[in-house]
């Protein structure tokens, strides 16, 4: 079987007159995008433009809901009930669905952002509550989450989920990403080497230990200063090693 992996990236993380990232070029280097829904970044015009741009590029389009934290870019933890987490998700995903529908676009997935992502990936109860609620909104729509309690619980409940993790962040020895509050430039070749490992089911930790990382899609962050160089290196190394870039959402994945 030909080796393959999906590549996803967060886009539309600008806000009003403040621009962040090179979305136009990035959508041509990935197979899936996650569009910010206005709470950690994004605004209606930015969201609509991102949908149109991604649709033209022919990539998967998903919602990227986060905590209501513009100042902290959604990377600060906010304590809340699982019921509130469900409502926060539906509110943001529904907003993007409304904008996407005007372009004839159906969302392919929901990938939470930042600290919100972590709170869902670590919690079996929260992940299942959100996964169930999303099925009422759009049957079959999956969550993208890092391997762990959330993914395990969604699979056990028979709910759609796609295993995801970031190749441009470092990992601790438990296989969890080490989050950067403010992303810095990363060496493209090092990130690409990690992406190749992840496409084959493992990841290298900061201590040099190789851990299992069974993912179907790998993420590059659109707000990283040199994300275009990083994404190009990832594509090049995958291609050089016979790994095809292919949608994680084909054939009901």
N, C-alpha and C positions, 0 to 999 in steps of 0.2 A: 504494500500500500504506500502511495506517495505521502510523505510527511507534509503536513500543512498546519497553519495557525492563522487565526484572525488577529488583526492589529486594530486597536481602538484608541481614540484620542478625544480629549475634552475640548470642545470649542464653544464659541459664543460667550466667552468669559470676559468680554468687555462690558462697559456700562456707560451708556450715554456718550459723552464726548471723550471718555477715557478708553483708549484701545489697548488690548492685551493679546499678544500672540499674532501669528501669521496664518490665520485660518484658511485663507485662499490657497496657499501652497500646501498646507498640511492635509487638506481633504484629498489631495491627489496622491498621498503617500500611505494612506491607511485604508482599511476596508469597512470601518465602523466609526461613527462619531457619536458623542454624548453631548447634547446641547443643554447648556446651563439654562435654568428655568426662572431666573430672576431673584432668587433669595440670597445666594452667595455671590452671584454675578449674573450678568445678562439683563436685558430689558426687552420689551415687546418688539421693537424695531430690530434689535440685534438678533433676537431669536428667529424672527421671520426671515431675515436675510440669511441666517445660517442654514435654515431649512432649505431655502431655495438653492443656495450654494452647494449643499450636500446632495440634494436631489439631482442637480445637474451633473455632479461628479459620479453619481451612481453608487453611493455608499449607503450602508445601513444607517438609519437615523433613530437615535434613542433619546430619552429624557434623562437629564442629569440633575435631579433635585438635591438640595442641600439644606443645612440649617439656615434660619433667617439671620445671617451674619455677614453683611456686606463688609464691615470694617475688618473682620478677621478672615475674610475670604472663605468662610465655611470650615475653617480648620480648627476652630475652637469647640470644645465639647459643650453641649447644652443638655442638661438633664430634663427629661420629659417622659410621660407615660407612653406605652406602646400605642394606645389609642390616638394620642396626639401625633405620634410618628406616622401612623397610617394616614391621618387627615392631612398632615404636611405633604406627604407624598402625593396623595390624590389631587390636592390643590395645584401643585406645581406641574404634575404630569398632565392634568386636564388642561392647564393653560397652554402647554406646548401642543397638545393634541388639537386644540382649537385653531391655533395658528397653522399647524401642519395640514389640517384638513382643507384649508383654502388653497393649498398647492397640490392637493390630491395625494398627500403623503400619509401613509400609515406607519406609526412608530413600530420599530422592530424590537425594542427592549427598554428597560429602565435600569440605569446604573447610578446609584446614589453617589454623592460627592463627599470627599473629605472626612470630617469627623462623623457625619451622618452615616456614611458608608461603613465606617468602623463599628458604629453602634449597632448596625444591622448585621454585619458579617459575624460579630461575636455573640449574637443572641438568637437562639433557636426560636424563641417566642415571637420576637419582633419581626424576624425574617418571614415566618409563616403568616403572621397577621398581615403584613404588607403584601406578600405574595398572593394570599387569598383575595384581598381587596382589589388588587390589580386585575384579577380574573373577571371581576364584575365590571370593571372599566373596559377591558379589552381581552376577551378570552384568548389564552395561549401566549400572552406577552410574558417574557421571562425577565427575571432580575439578573444582573451581572454582579457577582460577589466573589471575594477571595475565598479559596478553600478554607473550611473551618466549620464551626457549629451551625452557622446560618445556611450554608450550602447543604450540609448533611441533613438538616431538618427539612428544608424545602424538598429535597429528593425523597426523603422518607414519606412526606405528605403528598407526593405525586404532583408537586407544583413545578412549573418550568423555571429552570435556572441554568445559567451559563457561568462556568468557573473562569475567573478573571484575576489577573494581578499585574502590577506595574513592573516593567523591566528597567525603568530609569530611576527607581528608588532602590536603596540598599535593603537587605534583609537581616533581621536578627536571627539567632540560632533556633528560634521557634518558628521560623518561616514567615514572620510578620514584617511588613514594610516598616521602615524607619522614616517617618514623615518629616519633610522639610517645611517649616512655616513659610519660608520664602525660597522657592526653588532657585538653585544656582546652576551655572553651566556644568555639564557633565561630559566626560570623555566619550565621544561617540563610539569608539571601538570597544570600550569596556561595556557600555550599555548593549551594544550589538552582540557581544559574546554572551552576556546574560540572557538576551532574548533568544539566542539559539539554544541555550540550555533549557530555558522554559518551554520552548517549542517541543523539546524532547522529554519534558516532564520533571526537570529538576531546577534548582536555583542555588547559587553560591551565596553564603552568608558573609557578613563582615569578618568573621573569624576564620574564613576559608573552609568552612564545612559545607558539603553539598547536601541539600535536603530535597525531599520530594515536593514537587510543585505541579500537580496535575491540572493544568489550565487549558481552556479552549480558546482564549483570547488574551493578548498581552497589551498593556497600556503604555503609551508615551504621553506625557503631560504637555498640553498645549501652552501652558504658561511658563515652561522652562525657556530661558533666554535663547538657547541654541537648539530648540526642539527640531528644527528643520534638518540640521546637520545630523542630529541623533536619529531621526526617522529614516533619513537616507541611508545611514550606516546600517541600521537594522534591516532595511529592505535588501541592501547589497549582501550582507553576510548570510541572511536567510537564503537568498537566491544562489549564492556561491556554494551553499551546502545542501542544495536540493530540497529546501523547504518552501513549499508554495504558500502564498498569502491567499487565504480563502475564507469566506464568510463563515462565522460560527453559527449562523442562523439557517443554513441550508439543511434541507432534509429533516426539519423539525428539531435541530439541535437545541 
